[in-house]
Amino acid sequence: MLSARAGVKILCYIGAMMLKNLVIAATMFLLAISPAVINAQAGSPATTAHPTPPASPQSGSNPPAGSSANMPEAPNPAPRSDCEGGACDAPPAHITIATPAPAPAPWPLQERISWAASLILVLIVYVAAMLGIPALRKIARQMKFIEVTAQAAADSAKAALMYAEAQALAQRPWLVVTAEAEPGPNNRFTIVATNRGRSPTKIVTLVDEIATARDESHLPTAPVFKGGPVPPRVPIILLPGESTGLKTFSREDVRAVCQTPDDLRRVEQWESKIYLYGNVTYIDLRAPAGKEPYETGWCCWYIHGHQKSGMVLAGTPEYNVHT
C-alpha cells in the first residue's frame, strides 16, 4: 500500500494535469469563438419596409403616420375609361427605406483578453473548489482522529499520574497508634506508634494531653493542648515494622489525674472517664527536603476498674486524624 504522502503527491499531480487540460481547452474555445463574435457584432442591419396603407379617395383624413413627412405628394392618376364612373383600384403601396443603423464599434483586443482571463479565472476557481472540498474533508477527518488520539493520550497520562501517586502513597511511611498492655500485675498500658509503611520515617514533634469527661460527646470538638508540640529528646527513626512508645499510664497515675476523692469516686463508678489524646508528626526520609510532614492523631479511653484496668481507642474523628 502507498503511504499517505505518496497518495497526496499523486492527487496533486492529477489535479495539476486536469487543471492544465482545462486551461488549454478554455483558451482554444475562446480563440475559436472570437471570430464568430466579432463577425456577429460587425454585421449589417436588415432593411425594414413600411407598406403604405391604401387611401380612400373620398376620405379627407391625414396621411398615415408611417409615411414620410418630407415625401412629395404623388399626383392623382388619370381617370381610366374603364372605371365607368365608379371607384378605381387603390394605388400601389409606397416603400420607405429607414436610415441604416450605425455600424457597432469593433470589440477591442483589451476587452477580449479581459473576458478570456475572467473565464479562465472562473474555471480555475471551479477546479480548485472541486479539488479542495475532498481535501478539506480529509483534513477534517484527520483533525478528528488527532483530537481523539490526543484525548486518549491525556487519559493515559492522567492514569499514569494516578498510578504514580498510588505507588508513592504505597511506599510512604504510615504511623499507626495502638494501646498495648505491659505484662505483669501493675495494669500499666503503653501507647505505641508503629511504622506500617514501606519507607523509614523520623518523628518530628510529639504532644499529648489527659482530660476527664462524662463521655466522648463532652470532650472539646477539637483536641486542646496546654503546651505546643515539641520534638523528642532523642531523635526517633523508625524503619518499616518498628515501634516506639509515646506515653504510659497505670492505676497509680489515676490519683494524679483525680485531684479530689470525689473525682476518684466518679472515675471508679464510671460516672467520669479518663481520656488520653495526642498528636505525632513525622516525615519520610526518602522524600525531598521541604516536603510537608505527615500527621497522626490518637485518643484512648482508660477504663479504671476496682481491681483491674483497661485501655481502648476512642474519640471522635477530629481526635484520630491521619494524613
N, C-alpha and C positions, 0 to 999 in steps of 0.2 A: 504494500500500500504506500501511496505517496504521502509525504509529510505535509503538514499544514502550510508551510512556507512554499513548497513546490506547487501546491494547489493554488495558492494565491497568485504566484507568478504566472501560471498557465491562464488563470482567469483574466489577469491584467493584459496578457498578450492577446487573448481572444478579443477582449473588449477594444484594444487598440486597433486590431485589424478590422473589426466591424466598423469602428468609427472612421477609419481611413477610407474604407469602401463606400461608406455613406457620404462622406465629404466629396469623393470623386464623382459619385453618381449625382449628387446635388449640383455640382459645378457643371457637369455635362448637360444636365437637364436645363439649367439656366442658359447655357450657351445655345442650346437647341431652340428654346422658345423665344430668345431675344429677338431674332429677325422677324418672327411672326408678329410679335408685339409691336415692333417698330412699323412694319407694313400696315398693321391694323390701325395704328394711330395716324399714319400719313395718308390714308385712303381718301377719295373724293366723295363729297356728299351726293346723294341722289337728287334728281330734278323732280320738283313737285308740280304737278299740273292742276290747275284750278279751273274746272269747266264752268262756263257762264251759263246760268240757268236761262231758259227761254223767256223772252219778254213778250208780254201780251201787247199787241198794238193798241188795244183800247185802254190800257191801264196808264194812268198818269203818274204812277209812283216813281220813286227814285231808283237809280240803277242798283243792282245787287252790290252788297258790301264786298264781295270777293273780287270785283272788277277793279282795275287800276284807275285811280283818280286822274292820272295825267294822260290817259289814253284818249285820243280824239274820238269824237262820236262818229260811228260809221254811217255813211249815207244810207237812206232808206232805199231798199231795192225797188227797181221799177216794177210797176204792176204788170202782171202777166195776163196774157189774154185768156189763159185757160182757167183763171180763178173764177170767172163768171160772176163777178160781183161779190163773191164770198171771201172768207178769211183764207189767206195763203198759209203755207207751212212756215214754221219758225225758222229764223236764220240760223246758220251753223254756230256752234259754241266757240267762244274765244278762249285761247290757251294762254295763260300768263306764266312766265318763267320767273321764279323768285331769284333774288340775288344769291349767288352761291355763298355758303358759309366759309369763313376764312380757314385756311389750312392750319391744323394744330401744330403747335411748336414741337420740334423733334425732342425725343427723350434724351436728356443729357447723359453723357457717359458716367458722370459722378453719381447721379441718382441710380443708374443701373447697378453700379458697383455697390452702392449702399444697400439697395434692395437685395442683391445677391448675398452680401455679408450678413444682413439680418436673417435671411432664410437659413444660411449656414449656421448662424449662431443658435437659431431655434432648433435645428436638427441636433447640434452638439448638446444643447441643454436637454433635449428629449432623450438622447442616447445616454447621457450622463445620469439622468434620473433613472432610466431603466436599469443601468448597471449599478447605481448607488443604492437603490432600495434593497436588493438582496444582501448587499454588503452591510447595510445598516442593521438588517435583521440578524445577520450572523454576529455582528458586534454586540447586539442586544443579548443574544443567547450566550455569548461568551462572557459578557458582564454579569449576567445572572449566575452562570456557572462559577465565576470568580467570587461573587458575593457568597454563594453557598459554601465554597471552599474556605473563604476567609472566616465565615461563621463557625464552620467545623473546626478550623484551627484555633479560634478563640475559645471554643468549648473545650478543646483538648488541652489548651494552656491552662484554663481555669481548673480543669480536673487535675492536671499535673500539680498546680499550686496547692490545691486542697490536699492532694496526696502527700506533698512535701510537708505541709503544715501538720497533717496527721502523723507523719513519721517523726517530725520534730517533737510533737506532743508525746508520742510514744517513747521517745528517747530521753525526755526531760526527767528530772528527779521529782518525786512525789513524797511529801511528808504526811504520814498518817499518824494521828494521835490516838492512843488507847490507854485504858486504865488497867493495870496489872497488879495482882495481889502478891506481896512478898511471902515467901514461905515462913512458917513459924506462927506462934500463938499471939503475936503482937498486933494483929489486924492492921498491918501497915500496907498502904497502897502507893504505887508509883505511877505517875502519868508519863508515858513513854512516847517518844516521837521516832518513827521508823521510816527509813527511806525505801519506799516501794517502787521507785522509778528505776531507770536504766543508766543514769548518769550520777556521778558523785556530786554532792552538794555541800554547801557551807552555810551554817546557821549565822545569820547576821544580827538579829535582835530577838530578845525574849521579854515577855511581860505577862504577869498573872495577877489574879485578884480572888478574894474569898468574900462571899456575901451570903446572908441568910434571908430567906423569903418563904412565904407560905407555900407557893408553888411557882412553876415557871412563868405563869401569867403575871405574877407580881414582881418579876425581875424587870430592870430597865429595858426599854425597847432595844437599845444598842449597848454593847459592853462599855462599862465605865471603869476606868483605871485611875487609881490615885497617883501613880507615877507613870512616866513615859517609858517607851521601850528602851532597853539597854542592851548592849552587846554582851555576850557571855564572857565571863572572866577568862576562860581559856578557849581559844578557837576550837569550834566543833565542826569537824568534817566527817560526813557520813558517806560511805560507799554504798552501792546498791545492796540492800538487805541489812545494813547495820542500823542500830538503835541507840538512843541516848535518853536518859531520864530528865524530865523537865521539872517535876515537883513531886514531893512525897507528902503523905498525910496519914495520920494514925489517930487512935482514940485519945491519946494524950493531947493532941492538937485541938480537940473539940473544946476543952476547957479554956484554951486561949482565945477561941473564937467567941464562945459564950461568956460575956462579961459578967453576967449575974446568974444566980441559981435559977431564977425564973426562966431565963433564956435557955439554960441547960435542960430544964424540965420540958419545955416545949419541944426541944430537939429530940429528947428521948421519947416523948409521946408522939412524935411526928407531926406536931402542930406547926412546926417550923422546920425547914430543910436547909442544909448547908450545900452551897454550890461553889465549885471551884472552876474558874474560867480563865482563859488566857489567849495569847496570840504569839506566833512564831513566824519570822520571815527568813527566807533562805534564797540562795542564788545557785545557778547552775555553773559549775566550774568550767564547763566546756563552752559556755556562751560567751560572746564578745563582751568586752568591758563596756559598762554603761547601761546594760540591759536591766530593766526593772526587776526587782526581786519578787519571788513568789510569796504567798501568804497562806497560812493555815491557822484557823481559829478552833478552839476546843472549849467544851464545857462538860463538867461531870457533877453528878449528884452523889454526895457522901451519905450513905444510909447508916445511921447510928442506931445499933440495936442495944439491948440490955447487956448482952454478953459478947456478941459478935457484930461486926460491921461489914459493910459492902460499899462498892463504888461502881457506878454505871454512867455511860454517856447520856447526857441530857441537853436541854437548852433548845432555843429556837434557831432557825437558820441563820439569823444575824450573829449568833454566837459560834456557829460552826461554818465559817467562811473558808472556801478553798479556791485559790487562784493558780 
